[in-house]
């Protein structure tokens, strides 16, 4: 049997049911209420926040330190062991 515009009867029923559920926008099936839709993030202790800040700072300082000493070699790809390169050019 054919239903709405060439679709089978079962497909037409599924579409009607989907439209009916979509029209009830205030219910939001499967979702909670609030800014995170029902998810409550855990409380993070202050010592963990401070430790994360210190470790992140140390990581960036290490990156800057390595760029200071090896940045030229990294960007220019110059190595004192390459043939034809003068070792005194490398910082």
N, C-alpha and C positions, 0 to 999 in steps of 0.2 A: 504494500500500500504506500501511496505517496501522500505526504502532508504538505506543509508550508513550502511552496515554491520548489518542489522537486526533492525535498529532503524526506528521508524515511520518517515514519511516525515516531520511532524511538528517538531519533535525533531531534525532532521537533519538541518532544517532551523534555529532553535534557536542556534544550535552549530555553524553554519556558521556565523551567525550574531555576536555571542560572540567572535569568532576568529577575525572577521573583526574589531570589536571595540577594541580588545586587541592589534591588530597590530598597532593601532594609538597611540603609547605610549607617544608621545609628547603632546597630548591633555589633558590627565589626567582628564577624565570626573568627575565632582563633587568635584574637589579639586582646591585650589587656588595655588598661587605661593609664594615662599619665604620659610623661615625656619619653620614657623608655619602653612603653607598651607592656608594663608589668615586670620588666627586669629591674631588679634592685642591685646596683653595683655594691660589692663588699666594701666595708670601711677599711681604709689603708692606714696603718699606724704611722705616726709622724717620723719615727726612726727609719722606716722604709723609704719614705719620701726623701729624707735627708741623704740617706745612703745612695739612692738613685741619682740625686743631684750631684753628689761628689764623684760618683763613678762616671757619670756622663761628662763632667768637667775634665776629669783626668783623661778620658778617652780623647776628647778634642785637643787637649794640650799635647798628648802624645802624637796626634796627627800633625799638629802644627810643628812640633819638634822634628818629626821625620821630614816634613816638607822643607824645613830650614836646612837640614843637612843633606837630604837626598832629592830635593825637588828638581834641581837642575838636571840630574841624571834621569829622573823620571820623565820630565817634560821634553828634554832635548835628546834623550836616549844616548847620552854620551857616557862612556865608561873608559877609565884609564887603561883597561886591558885590551881595548879594541885596537887593531893595527891601524896606524896612520893618525892616531889621536895623541896629542901631547898631554901628559899626566898633570902638568902644572895648570892647565886650563880648568880642570875639575876642582871645584871648591871643596 
